[in-house]
């Protein structure tokens, strides 16, 4: 026991020292970040210059962060493919940036979503290349702060918060607010607390454009997903640090999902005094706010919701706009920052202007559910301050990519490429929290049959929308398994997630609060090719009375 204490204490001290250094960097960087805000004229000039230099920025990134960095995860791919820096220069001149990226993808220079997350090794021409998520970290950054993604994969992905990168994104965000007429509206945010970086991102971006939110609501975590002390400390100290830098950031107010009416009341108060307001949060939370407003007979005309986390489907948008509110969708993930924001003259409810000054995007055939073919998005980062170096990294999303003239301000800035119908073909999404399907497959194929009987073919999960537009996960359990308590089955799923990775615990906590998971006794379905899938995405659910089920 004595020996064990001797070897553990230095590790603890080193961890504490690293945390203290991180807090110090954050405090010092924050003052510099908040000391000025960007103007519309400055933002337009920055974006136009980045658009003109896309090819050069890509080549500079490749030369520095790939060929100039011996530990780059991309170097083995280039070596196996026999491609060098001179080839990239020649191809970019001849074929343009996207043409070069397609040639690289054909040659095997890419990472699939599962490879990027470190869930399986990359195999190229018989060679196995093992990588970790941390291998993609930008080696030339000293991040102001580090958090994690909200749960796309097993243990969550560590992501650096670089304030120079946020300053770059702020130029695009300011132009978005100018296009939608929301720049000077009083605002509020409603996200989780660190290690989820969503709140910090939203508040810092707003502060950079001179529009610090008036209210900050935070989603409490349950005991199963309780963050460590270092993350609780940064959440509590951030408003104090910001005020010391001269920016009045409000203290976070805990707000459960069932208390969405509080934000509806907040919006009405702002509408009385200023005639408008904006709220930034996840799509499902927006729907909860609007349903609470409808139940109270509140008119939210003049309210604009900037929503993220999952696609704003037609059913969700109908529930939101019925209150008079307006929706601006955002496409955002922590590894890249902002991918795009909603068009001011949209073709549909999920029409996004792609920020091609900061990213490049190609599509490439992949296999979706049931062996269906999809064209998955592959992203490449172009800015030197990007927290992750991405080069043809698959995002596990697909959708429509089109050039279209919409006539809004964002088009005049050069953002002529639109993304629509964006959806994931592997992840489960609910209440702004995502979970890789493979983690749920383990529960369906192993945990539930072991505890309740039957085989893996007796349990199947369907991701659907209910009659109000909320995303639900319906677990079908074959009647052949025999009598069981459906509530116990649902609890077994959530308990298994709660004992798994940190991101899975976050998903379990959010889904339990929102009653996302339901159990139904019915035979699982097989696709027309005779293939059984553990997880299926289908259309909207019928009326609840026709679908007897229980939830948690």
Secondary structure, 3 states (H helix, E strand, C coil): CHHHHHHHHHHHHHHHHHHHHHHHHHHHHHHHHHCCCCCHHHHHHHHHHHHHCHHHHHHHHHHHHCCCCCCCCCHHHHHHHCCCHHHHHHHHHHHHHHHHHHHHHHCCCCECHHHHCCCCCEEECCEEECCCHHHHECCCCCCCEEEECCCCCCCCCEEEECHHHHHHHHHHHHHHHHHHCCCCCCEEEEECCCCECHHHHHHHHHHHCCCCCCEEEECCCCHHHCCCHHHHHHHHHHHHHHHHCCCCCCCEEECCHHHHHHHHHHHHHHHHHHCCEEEEEEHHHHHHHHHHHHHCCCCCCCEEEEEECCCCCHHHHHHHHCCCCEEEEEEEECCCEEEEEECCCCCCCCCEEECCCCEEEEEEEEECHHHCEEEEEEEEECCCCCCECCCCEEEEEEEEEEECCCCCHHHHCCCCEEEEEEEECCEEEECCEEEEHHHHHHHHHHHHHHHHCCCHHHEEEEEEECCCCCEEEEEEECHHHCCCCHHHHHHHHHHHHHCCCHHHHHHHHHHHHHCCEEEEECCCCECCCCCECCEEEEEECCCHHHCCCEEC
